């Protein structure tokens, strides 16, 4: 039991039960307000993105309850080992912390955080992150953060200050860009004519994601790969992946698609290939009647930030990872 200071509030803290999901949806929709967190219509969304994961541990999802009403929850979990073949208990992650507005600033969030940290430390965590950022992304891809997991969205007011108050320090920042596809894609670049003669863009549906961890954390998205290939020898010159953001399409009321992992082969960089590939992707997505596309990048990637802005992307938010040693 926990009694909040100065209020007649008796809250019980316990681990997840199978009857909780519909109530957690209510807490979720009341607690989160930023653009990058999807509105949930039903609990089956959490089943797909959280409870069905092979490493989901009910003990790591701590629920705050008052008189049978769920008033908050915190979810603690772990990241992968270096080869991404299994969990590693050395690095803990506070994935989410949600408290209904009626119970905020009454000690509920602090107690949920304390219990979540306790869960991680008891199982061997030597450091704890707050926020989901690669590779520490065990849950919530597809419903939290937008097209990727950026840490804690800065548009979620007060969240960063809450963690800093509890001795978490900002570690990394991610910029979030969007481009509406109802606007013409008129990208002028004198290099494009030559690049069209040398390269083709192929679309490969439902590509393998690589590691066990990537399949677990991203597999439900069923991404499509855009592959840039040399016409002379078929060698891959660059690639990017895209996935349909169904849950966010409903939240934003516009068909949305996320772009991930734009890569150009090292020996072909600074020749306009990234801009060429991204322009071809945007035109394809526009032809498929998507209304908006989103992409994330670390704040340290100045060349990518310049690339995205050059084809019409605008920054709409940021995310931040916090760390407690």
DOVEXSE-460243 format. One record per residue (C-alpha): residue number from 1; residue in three letters; x, y, z. Coordinates in steps of 0.5 Angstrom, whole numbers, plus 2048, in hexadecimal, padded with zeros to 3 digits. Example, Ala and Ser with C-alpha at 12.3 -4.5 7.8 and 13.67 -1.06 7.14 Angstrom:
# DOVEXSE-460243
@resi:1 resn:ALA c1:819 c2:7F7 c3:810
@resi:2 resn:SER c1:81B c2:7FE c3:80E
This chain:
# DOVEXSE-460243
@resi:1 resn:UNK c1:800 c2:800 c3:800
@resi:2 resn:UNK c1:802 c2:807 c3:7FF
@resi:3 resn:UNK c1:7FF c2:80D c3:802
@resi:4 resn:UNK c1:800 c2:814 c3:7FE
@resi:5 resn:UNK c1:802 c2:81A c3:802
@resi:6 resn:UNK c1:7FD c2:81F c3:804
@resi:7 resn:UNK c1:7F7 c2:81B c3:801
@resi:8 resn:UNK c1:7F2 c2:815 c3:803
@resi:9 resn:UNK c1:7F5 c2:811 c3:7FD
@resi:10 resn:UNK c1:7F6 c2:809 c3:7FE
@resi:11 resn:UNK c1:7F9 c2:806 c3:7F8
@resi:12 resn:UNK c1:7FB c2:7FF c3:7F7
@resi:13 resn:UNK c1:801 c2:7FD c3:7F3
@resi:14 resn:UNK c1:802 c2:7F6 c3:7F0
@resi:15 resn:UNK c1:804 c2:7F2 c3:7EA
@resi:16 resn:UNK c1:800 c2:7F1 c3:7E3
@resi:17 resn:UNK c1:7FA c2:7ED c3:7E3
@resi:18 resn:UNK c1:7F6 c2:7EA c3:7DD
@resi:19 resn:UNK c1:7F0 c2:7EE c3:7DF
@resi:20 resn:UNK c1:7F4 c2:7F5 c3:7DE
@resi:21 resn:UNK c1:7F4 c2:7F6 c3:7D7
@resi:22 resn:UNK c1:7EE c2:7FA c3:7D6
@resi:23 resn:UNK c1:7EF c2:7FE c3:7DC
@resi:24 resn:UNK c1:7F6 c2:800 c3:7D9
@resi:25 resn:UNK c1:7F3 c2:802 c3:7D3
@resi:26 resn:UNK c1:7EF c2:807 c3:7D7
@resi:27 resn:UNK c1:7F5 c2:80A c3:7DB
@resi:28 resn:UNK c1:7F9 c2:80A c3:7D4
@resi:29 resn:UNK c1:7F4 c2:80F c3:7D1
@resi:30 resn:UNK c1:7F3 c2:813 c3:7D7
@resi:31 resn:UNK c1:7FB c2:814 c3:7D9
@resi:32 resn:UNK c1:7FE c2:815 c3:7D2
@resi:33 resn:UNK c1:7FD c2:81B c3:7CE
@resi:34 resn:UNK c1:802 c2:81C c3:7C9
@resi:35 resn:UNK c1:802 c2:81B c3:7C1
@resi:36 resn:UNK c1:807 c2:815 c3:7C1
@resi:37 resn:UNK c1:803 c2:811 c3:7C6
@resi:38 resn:UNK c1:7FD c2:80D c3:7C3
@resi:39 resn:UNK c1:7F6 c2:80D c3:7C5
@resi:40 resn:UNK c1:7F4 c2:806 c3:7C7
@resi:41 resn:UNK c1:7ED c2:804 c3:7C5
@resi:42 resn:UNK c1:7ED c2:7FD c3:7C8
@resi:43 resn:UNK c1:7F2 c2:7F8 c3:7CC
@resi:44 resn:UNK c1:7F4 c2:7F4 c3:7C6
@resi:45 resn:UNK c1:7F9 c2:7F9 c3:7C4
@resi:46 resn:UNK c1:7FD c2:7F8 c3:7CB
@resi:47 resn:UNK c1:7FC c2:7F1 c3:7CA
@resi:48 resn:UNK c1:800 c2:7F1 c3:7C3
@resi:49 resn:UNK c1:805 c2:7F6 c3:7C5
@resi:50 resn:UNK c1:806 c2:7F4 c3:7CC
@resi:51 resn:UNK c1:803 c2:7EE c3:7CF
@resi:52 resn:UNK c1:805 c2:7E9 c3:7C9
@resi:53 resn:UNK c1:80C c2:7EA c3:7C9
@resi:54 resn:UNK c1:810 c2:7E4 c3:7CB
@resi:55 resn:UNK c1:814 c2:7E8 c3:7D1
@resi:56 resn:UNK c1:80E c2:7EB c3:7D4
@resi:57 resn:UNK c1:80E c2:7EA c3:7DC
@resi:58 resn:UNK c1:808 c2:7EC c3:7E0
@resi:59 resn:UNK c1:80C c2:7EE c3:7E6
@resi:60 resn:UNK c1:80F c2:7F4 c3:7E2
@resi:61 resn:UNK c1:809 c2:7F7 c3:7E0
@resi:62 resn:UNK c1:807 c2:7FB c3:7E7
@resi:63 resn:UNK c1:800 c2:7FD c3:7E8
@resi:64 resn:UNK c1:7FD c2:802 c3:7ED
@resi:65 resn:UNK c1:7F6 c2:801 c3:7EF
@resi:66 resn:UNK c1:7F1 c2:805 c3:7F3
@resi:67 resn:UNK c1:7EB c2:802 c3:7F6
@resi:68 resn:UNK c1:7EB c2:7FD c3:7F0
@resi:69 resn:UNK c1:7EC c2:803 c3:7EB
@resi:70 resn:UNK c1:7F3 c2:802 c3:7E7
@resi:71 resn:UNK c1:7F6 c2:809 c3:7E8
@resi:72 resn:UNK c1:7FD c2:808 c3:7E5
@resi:73 resn:UNK c1:802 c2:803 c3:7E2
@resi:74 resn:UNK c1:809 c2:803 c3:7E1
@resi:75 resn:UNK c1:80D c2:7FE c3:7DD
@resi:76 resn:UNK c1:814 c2:7FC c3:7DE
@resi:77 resn:UNK c1:818 c2:7F7 c3:7D9
@resi:78 resn:UNK c1:81F c2:7F5 c3:7D6
@resi:79 resn:UNK c1:823 c2:7F6 c3:7D0
@resi:80 resn:UNK c1:826 c2:7F1 c3:7CC
@resi:81 resn:UNK c1:82D c2:7EF c3:7CC
@resi:82 resn:UNK c1:832 c2:7F1 c3:7C7
@resi:83 resn:UNK c1:831 c2:7EC c3:7C2
@resi:84 resn:UNK c1:829 c2:7ED c3:7C3
@resi:85 resn:UNK c1:828 c2:7E6 c3:7C4
@resi:86 resn:UNK c1:825 c2:7E6 c3:7CB
@resi:87 resn:UNK c1:823 c2:7EB c3:7D1
@resi:88 resn:UNK c1:829 c2:7EE c3:7D5
@resi:89 resn:UNK c1:827 c2:7EF c3:7DC
@resi:90 resn:UNK c1:82D c2:7F4 c3:7DD
@resi:91 resn:UNK c1:829 c2:7FA c3:7D9
@resi:92 resn:UNK c1:822 c2:7FC c3:7DC
@resi:93 resn:UNK c1:81D c2:800 c3:7D9
@resi:94 resn:UNK c1:817 c2:804 c3:7DB
@resi:95 resn:UNK c1:813 c2:803 c3:7D5
@resi:96 resn:UNK c1:80D c2:807 c3:7D7
@resi:97 resn:UNK c1:80A c2:80A c3:7DD
@resi:98 resn:UNK c1:803 c2:80D c3:7DD
@resi:99 resn:UNK c1:7FE c2:810 c3:7E3
@resi:100 resn:UNK c1:7F7 c2:813 c3:7E2
@resi:101 resn:UNK c1:7F7 c2:81A c3:7E2
@resi:102 resn:UNK c1:7F3 c2:81A c3:7E9
@resi:103 resn:UNK c1:7F8 c2:816 c3:7EC
@resi:104 resn:UNK c1:7FE c2:81A c3:7EA
@resi:105 resn:UNK c1:803 c2:81E c3:7EF
@resi:106 resn:UNK c1:800 c2:81A c3:7F4
@resi:107 resn:UNK c1:806 c2:815 c3:7F5
@resi:108 resn:UNK c1:803 c2:80F c3:7F0
@resi:109 resn:UNK c1:808 c2:810 c3:7EB
@resi:110 resn:UNK c1:80E c2:810 c3:7EF
@resi:111 resn:UNK c1:80C c2:80A c3:7F3
@resi:112 resn:UNK c1:80B c2:807 c3:7EC
@resi:113 resn:UNK c1:812 c2:809 c3:7EA
@resi:114 resn:UNK c1:815 c2:806 c3:7F0
@resi:115 resn:UNK c1:812 c2:7FF c3:7F0
@resi:116 resn:UNK c1:814 c2:7FF c3:7E8
@resi:117 resn:UNK c1:81B c2:800 c3:7EA
@resi:118 resn:UNK c1:81B c2:7FB c3:7F0
@resi:119 resn:UNK c1:818 c2:7F6 c3:7EB
@resi:120 resn:UNK c1:81E c2:7F7 c3:7E6
@resi:121 resn:UNK c1:823 c2:7F8 c3:7EB
@resi:122 resn:UNK c1:821 c2:7F1 c3:7EF
@resi:123 resn:UNK c1:822 c2:7EE c3:7E8
@resi:124 resn:UNK c1:829 c2:7F1 c3:7E7
@resi:125 resn:UNK c1:829 c2:7F7 c3:7E3
@resi:126 resn:UNK c1:82F c2:7FB c3:7E4
@resi:127 resn:UNK c1:82C c2:802 c3:7E1
@resi:128 resn:UNK c1:825 c2:804 c3:7DF
@resi:129 resn:UNK c1:822 c2:808 c3:7D9
@resi:130 resn:UNK c1:81C c2:80C c3:7D9
@resi:131 resn:UNK c1:819 c2:80C c3:7D2
@resi:132 resn:UNK c1:819 c2:807 c3:7CC
@resi:133 resn:UNK c1:81F c2:808 c3:7C7
@resi:134 resn:UNK c1:823 c2:803 c3:7C3
@resi:135 resn:UNK c1:825 c2:7FE c3:7C5
@resi:136 resn:UNK c1:821 c2:7FE c3:7CB
@resi:137 resn:UNK c1:81A c2:7FD c3:7C8
@resi:138 resn:UNK c1:817 c2:7F7 c3:7CB
@resi:139 resn:UNK c1:810 c2:7FA c3:7CA
@resi:140 resn:UNK c1:80B c2:7FF c3:7C8
@resi:141 resn:UNK c1:80E c2:800 c3:7C1
@resi:142 resn:UNK c1:808 c2:802 c3:7BC
@resi:143 resn:UNK c1:804 c2:805 c3:7C2
@resi:144 resn:UNK c1:809 c2:80A c3:7C5
@resi:145 resn:UNK c1:80D c2:80F c3:7C2
@resi:146 resn:UNK c1:80B c2:80F c3:7BB
@resi:147 resn:UNK c1:80F c2:80C c3:7B5
@resi:148 resn:UNK c1:814 c2:809 c3:7BA
@resi:149 resn:UNK c1:816 c2:809 c3:7C2
@resi:150 resn:UNK c1:819 c2:810 c3:7C3
@resi:151 resn:UNK c1:81A c2:810 c3:7CB
@resi:152 resn:UNK c1:815 c2:814 c3:7CF
@resi:153 resn:UNK c1:811 c2:819 c3:7CA
@resi:154 resn:UNK c1:813 c2:820 c3:7CC
@resi:155 resn:UNK c1:80B c2:822 c3:7CA
@resi:156 resn:UNK c1:809 c2:81E c3:7D0
@resi:157 resn:UNK c1:809 c2:823 c3:7D5
@resi:158 resn:UNK c1:80D c2:822 c3:7DC
@resi:159 resn:UNK c1:80F c2:81B c3:7DA
@resi:160 resn:UNK c1:817 c2:81D c3:7DA
@resi:161 resn:UNK c1:816 c2:822 c3:7E0
@resi:162 resn:UNK c1:813 c2:81C c3:7E4
@resi:163 resn:UNK c1:819 c2:817 c3:7E2
@resi:164 resn:UNK c1:81F c2:81D c3:7E3
@resi:165 resn:UNK c1:81B c2:81E c3:7EA
@resi:166 resn:UNK c1:81D c2:817 c3:7EC
@resi:167 resn:UNK c1:824 c2:817 c3:7EA
@resi:168 resn:UNK c1:824 c2:815 c3:7E2
@resi:169 resn:UNK c1:828 c2:819 c3:7DE
@resi:170 resn:UNK c1:827 c2:81B c3:7D6
@resi:171 resn:UNK c1:82B c2:816 c3:7D2
@resi:172 resn:UNK c1:829 c2:816 c3:7CA
@resi:173 resn:UNK c1:824 c2:81B c3:7C6
@resi:174 resn:UNK c1:820 c2:818 c3:7C0
@resi:175 resn:UNK c1:81D c2:81D c3:7BB
@resi:176 resn:UNK c1:816 c2:81B c3:7B8
@resi:177 resn:UNK c1:815 c2:81E c3:7B1
@resi:178 resn:UNK c1:80E c2:81D c3:7AD
@resi:179 resn:UNK c1:80C c2:81F c3:7A6
@resi:180 resn:UNK c1:805 c2:81F c3:7A4
@resi:181 resn:UNK c1:804 c2:81C c3:79D
@resi:182 resn:UNK c1:7FF c2:820 c3:79A
@resi:183 resn:UNK c1:804 c2:825 c3:798
@resi:184 resn:UNK c1:808 c2:824 c3:792
@resi:185 resn:UNK c1:80E c2:821 c3:792
@resi:186 resn:UNK c1:813 c2:825 c3:78E
@resi:187 resn:UNK c1:81A c2:824 c3:78F
@resi:188 resn:UNK c1:81F c2:827 c3:78B
@resi:189 resn:UNK c1:826 c2:824 c3:78A
@resi:190 resn:UNK c1:82A c2:824 c3:784
@resi:191 resn:UNK c1:82D c2:81D c3:786
@resi:192 resn:UNK c1:827 c2:81A c3:786
@resi:193 resn:UNK c1:827 c2:818 c3:77E
@resi:194 resn:UNK c1:82D c2:815 c3:77F
@resi:195 resn:UNK c1:82B c2:811 c3:785
@resi:196 resn:UNK c1:825 c2:80E c3:781
@resi:197 resn:UNK c1:829 c2:80C c3:77B
@resi:198 resn:UNK c1:82E c2:808 c3:781
@resi:199 resn:UNK c1:829 c2:805 c3:786
@resi:200 resn:UNK c1:822 c2:802 c3:787
@resi:201 resn:UNK c1:81E c2:802 c3:78D
@resi:202 resn:UNK c1:81A c2:7FB c3:78F
@resi:203 resn:UNK c1:815 c2:7FA c3:794
@resi:204 resn:UNK c1:815 c2:7F4 c3:798
@resi:205 resn:UNK c1:80F c2:7F2 c3:79C
@resi:206 resn:UNK c1:810 c2:7EF c3:7A3
@resi:207 resn:UNK c1:817 c2:7EF c3:7A4
@resi:208 resn:UNK c1:81B c2:7EB c3:7A9
@resi:209 resn:UNK c1:81D c2:7F0 c3:7AF
@resi:210 resn:UNK c1:824 c2:7EC c3:7B1
@resi:211 resn:UNK c1:824 c2:7EB c3:7B8
@resi:212 resn:UNK c1:820 c2:7E7 c3:7BD
@resi:213 resn:UNK c1:81F c2:7EE c3:7C1
@resi:214 resn:UNK c1:81D c2:7F2 c3:7BA
@resi:215 resn:UNK c1:818 c2:7EC c3:7B9
@resi:216 resn:UNK c1:815 c2:7ED c3:7C0
@resi:217 resn:UNK c1:815 c2:7F4 c3:7C0
@resi:218 resn:UNK c1:813 c2:7F6 c3:7B9
@resi:219 resn:UNK c1:810 c2:7F0 c3:7B6
@resi:220 resn:UNK c1:809 c2:7F2 c3:7B6
@resi:221 resn:UNK c1:80A c2:7F8 c3:7B2
@resi:222 resn:UNK c1:80B c2:7F4 c3:7AC
@resi:223 resn:UNK c1:810 c2:7F9 c3:7A9
@resi:224 resn:UNK c1:811 c2:7FA c3:7A1
@resi:225 resn:UNK c1:818 c2:7FB c3:79F
@resi:226 resn:UNK c1:81A c2:800 c3:799
@resi:227 resn:UNK c1:821 c2:7FD c3:796
@resi:228 resn:UNK c1:825 c2:802 c3:792
@resi:229 resn:UNK c1:829 c2:7FD c3:78D
@resi:230 resn:UNK c1:82F c2:7FE c3:788
@resi:231 resn:UNK c1:82C c2:7FD c3:781
@resi:232 resn:UNK c1:833 c2:7FA c3:77E
@resi:233 resn:UNK c1:834 c2:7F5 c3:784
@resi:234 resn:UNK c1:82E c2:7F4 c3:788
@resi:235 resn:UNK c1:832 c2:7F6 c3:78E
@resi:236 resn:UNK c1:82E c2:7FA c3:794
@resi:237 resn:UNK c1:830 c2:801 c3:794
@resi:238 resn:UNK c1:82B c2:803 c3:79A
@resi:239 resn:UNK c1:824 c2:801 c3:79D
@resi:240 resn:UNK c1:81F c2:804 c3:7A2
@resi:241 resn:UNK c1:819 c2:801 c3:7A5
@resi:242 resn:UNK c1:812 c2:803 c3:7A6
@resi:243 resn:UNK c1:80C c2:801 c3:7AA
@resi:244 resn:UNK c1:804 c2:803 c3:7AA
@resi:245 resn:UNK c1:803 c2:806 c3:7B1
@resi:246 resn:UNK c1:7FC c2:803 c3:7B1
@resi:247 resn:UNK c1:7FB c2:806 c3:7B9
@resi:248 resn:UNK c1:7FD c2:80D c3:7B7
@resi:249 resn:UNK c1:7F9 c2:80D c3:7B1
@resi:250 resn:UNK c1:7F3 c2:80D c3:7B5
@resi:251 resn:UNK c1:7F6 c2:811 c3:7BB
@resi:252 resn:UNK c1:7F8 c2:817 c3:7B6
@resi:253 resn:UNK c1:7F2 c2:816 c3:7B1
@resi:254 resn:UNK c1:7F7 c2:815 c3:7AB
@resi:255 resn:UNK c1:7FA c2:80F c3:7A8
@resi:256 resn:UNK c1:801 c2:80F c3:7AB
@resi:257 resn:UNK c1:807 c2:80B c3:7A9
@resi:258 resn:UNK c1:80E c2:80B c3:7AC
@resi:259 resn:UNK c1:815 c2:80B c3:7A9
@resi:260 resn:UNK c1:81A c2:807 c3:7AD
@resi:261 resn:UNK c1:822 c2:806 c3:7AC
@resi:262 resn:UNK c1:824 c2:80A c3:7A6
@resi:263 resn:UNK c1:82B c2:807 c3:7A4
@resi:264 resn:UNK c1:830 c2:809 c3:79E
@resi:265 resn:UNK c1:836 c2:804 c3:79C
@resi:266 resn:UNK c1:83C c2:808 c3:79F
@resi:267 resn:UNK c1:840 c2:808 c3:798
@resi:268 resn:UNK c1:83A c2:80C c3:795
@resi:269 resn:UNK c1:838 c2:811 c3:79A
@resi:270 resn:UNK c1:838 c2:818 c3:799
@resi:271 resn:UNK c1:836 c2:817 c3:792
@resi:272 resn:UNK c1:82E c2:819 c3:793
@resi:273 resn:UNK c1:82C c2:812 c3:794
@resi:274 resn:UNK c1:829 c2:813 c3:79A
@resi:275 resn:UNK c1:825 c2:818 c3:797
@resi:276 resn:UNK c1:823 c2:814 c3:791
@resi:277 resn:UNK c1:821 c2:80E c3:795
@resi:278 resn:UNK c1:81C c2:812 c3:79A
@resi:279 resn:UNK c1:819 c2:816 c3:794
@resi:280 resn:UNK c1:817 c2:810 c3:791
@resi:281 resn:UNK c1:814 c2:80D c3:797
@resi:282 resn:UNK c1:810 c2:813 c3:798
@resi:283 resn:UNK c1:80D c2:813 c3:791
@resi:284 resn:UNK c1:80B c2:80C c3:792
@resi:285 resn:UNK c1:808 c2:80D c3:799
@resi:286 resn:UNK c1:804 c2:813 c3:796
@resi:287 resn:UNK c1:802 c2:80E c3:790
@resi:288 resn:UNK c1:7FF c2:809 c3:796
@resi:289 resn:UNK c1:7FB c2:80F c3:799
@resi:290 resn:UNK c1:7FF c2:810 c3:79F
@resi:291 resn:UNK c1:7FE c2:817 c3:7A2
@resi:292 resn:UNK c1:804 c2:817 c3:7A7
@resi:293 resn:UNK c1:80A c2:814 c3:7A8
@resi:294 resn:UNK c1:80F c2:815 c3:7AE
@resi:295 resn:UNK c1:816 c2:813 c3:7AF
@resi:296 resn:UNK c1:81B c2:814 c3:7B5
@resi:297 resn:UNK c1:822 c2:815 c3:7B6
@resi:298 resn:UNK c1:827 c2:817 c3:7BB
@resi:299 resn:UNK c1:829 c2:81E c3:7BC
@resi:300 resn:UNK c1:830 c2:81D c3:7BB
@resi:301 resn:UNK c1:82F c2:81A c3:7B4
@resi:302 resn:UNK c1:82F c2:821 c3:7B0
@resi:303 resn:UNK c1:830 c2:81E c3:7A9
@resi:304 resn:UNK c1:829 c2:81A c3:7AA
@resi:305 resn:UNK c1:826 c2:820 c3:7AD
@resi:306 resn:UNK c1:828 c2:825 c3:7A7
@resi:307 resn:UNK c1:825 c2:81F c3:7A2
@resi:308 resn:UNK c1:81E c2:81F c3:7A5
@resi:309 resn:UNK c1:81D c2:826 c3:7A5
@resi:310 resn:UNK c1:820 c2:826 c3:79E
@resi:311 resn:UNK c1:81A c2:822 c3:79C
@resi:312 resn:UNK c1:815 c2:826 c3:7A0
@resi:313 resn:UNK c1:815 c2:822 c3:7A7
@resi:314 resn:UNK c1:813 c2:827 c3:7AD
@resi:315 resn:UNK c1:815 c2:826 c3:7B4
@resi:316 resn:UNK c1:80F c2:824 c3:7B8
@resi:317 resn:UNK c1:812 c2:822 c3:7BF
@resi:318 resn:UNK c1:818 c2:81F c3:7C2
@resi:319 resn:UNK c1:819 c2:819 c3:7C7
@resi:320 resn:UNK c1:81E c2:818 c3:7CC
@resi:321 resn:UNK c1:821 c2:812 c3:7D0
@resi:322 resn:UNK c1:823 c2:813 c3:7D7
@resi:323 resn:UNK c1:828 c2:80F c3:7DB
@resi:324 resn:UNK c1:828 c2:80D c3:7E3
@resi:325 resn:UNK c1:82F c2:809 c3:7E5
